[in-house]
Amino acid sequence: MARYIKQEMSDLNGTGEKRVFYRMKIERNIDMKDFTERIAYPGSGLSRASVMHVMTSVADCLARYMAEGCSVTLEGIGTFKPQLGLVKNKEMDTMDGDDTKRNARSIEVNGISFKADKTLVRETRMCCDLSRGGISRVRKSPYTEEVRLSRALEYLKEHPFLRISDYMAINGMKRTSATLELQRLSGDPVSGITISGWGSHKVYVRCGRP
């Protein structure tokens, strides 16, 4: 039997209204060994070795097709698509201008997106018997926004840049709240913080204030 958690959402708009969403409580992770043993159950006519061979062959074939610029749809499972990003320490190109900062060697596959087949969602729903698993409340920062900004600027006196994870750590915040707050602060010219870099390489640096 699976359990669900009632999760409190962050009050991103400052309305004071508490909203919730529901998420599955993940009890444990099933690795390849457990997965293949479930398929090759006694009487199935399948050996663990043969199932493992098929699984590794599927993974290899997926990688090769996506490396050729293909998306792959496995009926009853879903669709896999490759995602691209910049190689570490490379600057994002711009749409305007004649100078091209990037070439193929500056870009790499940095992720795989997956969209579940409706059949897989339906089968999971039909097999799932849910029970209540508890409540999870939002962890709020012990500091006001003014103090959080001050702590960030102090951090930037000793470090060349500030990442979202750094802002989370020094101010006791969750990622979503920290991300939105930094985006807002970096757009305020008097905050003393601005953005440097693009995409996954975006960081925050000091500006404008001593």
Backbone hydrogen bonds, N-H to C=O, Kabsch-Sander energy under -0.5 kcal/mol:
donor,donor_aa,acceptor,acceptor_aa,energy
2,A,129,D,-1.0
3,R,25,K,-0.5
4,Y,131,S,-2.2
5,I,23,R,-3.2
6,K,134,G,-2.3
7,Q,5,I,-0.8
7,Q,21,F,-3.1
8,E,136,S,-3.1
9,M,19,R,-3.1
12,L,10,S,-1.7
14,G,11,D,-0.8
19,R,17,E,-0.6
21,F,7,Q,-2.1
23,R,5,I,-2.0
25,K,3,R,-3.0
26,I,24,M,-0.8
27,E,25,K,-0.7
31,D,29,N,-0.7
35,F,31,D,-2.4
36,T,32,M,-2.7
37,E,33,K,-2.0
38,R,34,D,-1.7
39,I,35,F,-1.5
40,A,36,T,-2.8
41,Y,38,R,-0.6
41,Y,39,I,-1.0
44,S,41,Y,-2.4
51,V,47,S,-2.2
52,M,48,R,-2.6
53,H,49,A,-2.1
54,V,50,S,-2.1
55,M,51,V,-2.6
56,T,52,M,-2.5
57,S,53,H,-1.9
58,V,54,V,-2.4
59,A,55,M,-2.1
60,D,56,T,-2.1
61,C,57,S,-2.5
62,L,58,V,-2.6
63,A,59,A,-2.1
64,R,60,D,-2.0
65,Y,61,C,-2.5
66,M,62,L,-2.5
67,A,63,A,-2.0
68,E,64,R,-0.7
68,E,65,Y,-0.9
69,G,66,M,-1.6
70,C,65,Y,-1.6
72,V,80,F,-2.3
74,L,72,V,-0.5
74,L,78,G,-2.9
75,E,73,T,-0.7
77,I,74,L,-2.6
78,G,74,L,-1.9
79,T,115,K,-2.4
80,F,72,V,-3.0
81,K,113,S,-2.3
83,Q,111,G,-2.7
85,G,108,E,-2.5
87,V,106,S,-3.2
90,K,87,V,-1.7
101,K,99,D,-0.7
106,S,103,N,-2.1
107,I,104,A,-1.1
108,E,85,G,-2.9
110,N,83,Q,-1.8
110,N,108,E,-0.5
111,G,83,Q,-1.0
113,S,81,K,-3.0
115,K,79,T,-2.2
116,A,114,F,-0.5
117,D,77,I,-2.2
121,V,117,D,-1.9
122,R,118,K,-2.6
123,E,119,T,-2.8
124,T,120,L,-2.2
125,R,121,V,-2.3
126,M,122,R,-2.4
127,C,123,E,-1.8
128,C,124,T,-1.0
130,L,128,C,-0.6
131,S,2,A,-1.4
133,G,4,Y,-2.5
136,S,6,K,-2.6
140,K,138,V,-0.7
148,R,144,T,-2.5
149,L,145,E,-2.5
150,S,146,E,-2.0
151,R,147,V,-2.5
152,A,148,R,-1.9
153,L,149,L,-2.4
154,E,150,S,-2.0
155,Y,151,R,-2.0
156,L,152,A,-2.0
157,K,153,L,-0.7
157,K,154,E,-0.7
158,E,154,E,-0.6
158,E,155,Y,-1.1
159,H,155,Y,-1.0
162,L,204,Y,-2.9
167,Y,163,R,-2.2
168,M,164,I,-2.4
169,A,165,S,-2.1
170,I,166,D,-2.6
171,N,167,Y,-1.2
172,G,168,M,-1.3
173,M,168,M,-1.6
178,A,174,K,-2.5
179,T,175,R,-2.9
180,L,176,T,-2.3
181,E,177,S,-2.1
182,L,178,A,-2.4
183,Q,179,T,-2.2
184,R,180,L,-2.0
185,L,181,E,-2.7
186,S,182,L,-2.6
187,G,183,Q,-0.8
188,D,185,L,-1.4
191,S,188,D,-1.8
194,T,205,V,-2.5
196,S,203,V,-2.8
201,H,198,W,-2.2
202,K,199,G,-1.5
203,V,196,S,-2.9
204,Y,162,L,-2.5
205,V,194,T,-2.5
207,C,192,G,-2.0
209,R,207,C,-1.3
